[in-house]
Amino acid sequence: MNTFCTAAAFLGMNMCENSTAIETVVEQSFIEHLAANGISYGTKEEYAFRLSIFNQKDAEYKTINADASNTFTVGHNQFSTWTATEYKKLLGAKISKEQDNVKVLNTTGLAASVDWRTSGAVNPVKNQGQCGSCWAFSATAAIEGHHFLSAGKLISLSEQEIVDCDHTSYGCQGGW
């Protein structure tokens, strides 16, 4: 699709064959997504394939965000052009031994729900990338939240430092 078609679509005019304003707006969003995430594709086929995935996810996100009963919104991120198989490779701890010393805490008398985001006790979402170090992210988030509750100030700690220094928690291969 050429630049003229994109520009015309933004003005509400469909001046190009085989192109609708909706498709052009989605493709423009896709192009902006590629630029924002430093993504490029080597072939027209790969570009079209990834645009199709992005388009499907865009439609899903719009449906989710249109649901007035949701207390959240969703949007595109660096995974918006990935297949389910590609994304699944990032998920799941790779731990070889079982943990059997779990202690269940007493929850009697606690509030039904607390939204710590509205209190300023939670940092923005961080990205662990290809490293399976969710354990380090949850550890730093817990310490950051505790520090907020005790000192009244939100800090941001380094998950990478924990991954690099702790030689017993399996680094990027899981942990506990």
N, C-alpha and C positions, 0 to 999 in steps of 0.2 A: 504494500500500500504506500503510495507516495505522500509527500508532505502536503500537497495541495488537497488531497482527499481528506486528510486529517484536519487541516485548517477549515475546510468547508463544513465538515461535520460539526466542529465546535460552533460554527455560526448557525447550525441547524439546517444546513442544506446538504442533501445527498446528491452529490455531483458525479459520483463515480459508480460504475457498474459493479455489481456483486459486492457492494458495501452498504451497510446501513449505519445510521448515526450511532445506534447502540453499540454495534461492533466496533466502530471507530473510537468511541469513548472508552470502551473496555481496553482496546489496544493501546490507547494513549496512556491509560492507567498502568497497563503492563509495561510500557516503555519507561514510564517514570519509576516503576518498581525496579526494573533492571538497572537503571542508572543509580538509584538510591542504594542498591545492594551490590553494585559492582559486578553485575552478571552480564555475560555476553555468550552468544551461541555461534558456532562455526558454520552452521548450515541453515538454509531456509526451512528444511524439514524439522530440525530440532527447535527452531524458533516457533514454528507453527504448533508443534507438539506441546511445548511449554506454555504457549499462549492459550491453548485449549485447556490445560490443567488450571491455569490462572483464572480463566473465564468460568470454569465450573466452580472453583472455590469462591470467586467473587459472587456468583449467584447464591451459593450456600450462605455466605456471610450476610448478604442482604436479607435473606429469609430469616436468619437468626436475629439480626438486629431489628427487624420489623416486628418481632414478637414482643408486644408490650409487657408480657409477664416476665421477661428476662430482666435480671438486675445487672446485666453486664452487656458489653458490646465486644464484638470480635472484629479483627481486621487482618490485613496482609502483613506477613513478615518474611524473613529470608527463606522460609520453607514453602512459600506459596506457589512455587513452580515444580515442586518435588512430587513424585509418585508416592503412593502409600508404601510401596516396597522400599524406596529410598529412605523415607522418613522412619520406617520401622527399624532400620539398621541402627538408629541412634538410641532406641529405647531398650530398657531392660538391663538390670544389673547382671554381671557375669561372675557371680560368686560361687566358689566350688564347695564351701562348707556351710553347714546350717548354723543359724544363731538360735540358741535355745534359752537364753537368759532374759526374756522379755518380761517386763513388769507392767501390769495394768494399773493405771492411776485411778484414784477415787474422783469421780466427777460430780458428786453430790453437792447441791447448792450453787452450781455455776450458772451463769446467764445462758439462756437458750442460744444466743449467738452474739458475736462481737465482730465488728468490722474494723480491724486495725488500720486499714488504709485511710479511713476518715480521721483517724487520730494522728496521722503522720508518723506512724511507727513502722512503716514498711517502705523499703527502697523500691525503685522501679525494677521491672523484670530484667534479669541478667541472662546472658547467653553462654551456656557451657560449650557450645560448638560441638565438635566431634568427640570430645572427651566425656566419658561416662562418669562424671564427677558430681552427680546430683547430691551425693552425700556431703560434699564440701559446701555446696550452695545452701543446703538446708542447715548445716552447722553455722555458717556465717549469718544466715538470716535469723536464726534463733539467738545468736549472741548480739546481733544488731538490735533486735527487738528487746532483748533483756536490757541492753544498755540504754535504749530509749526510755523504758519504764523506770529504770533506776536513776538516770542522769537527766532525762528530759531532752536529750539531743540524739538525733538519728545520725549514725555513722555508717560508712560503707567499708567493709572489710574485704580482704583479698582471698578469694577462693583458690587462686593459683598458688599462693604461698602455702596454703594448707596441703594442697595436692603434692607440691614439691617437697615439703618437709616431713610429711607423715608417711613413713615407709611401711606401715602395717595395715593400711586401709585400701590397698590395691589400686591406688592412683586413679587412672582413667578407666579402669576395668571394674568399677563398682565401688563398694566400700560399705562400712557401717560404723 
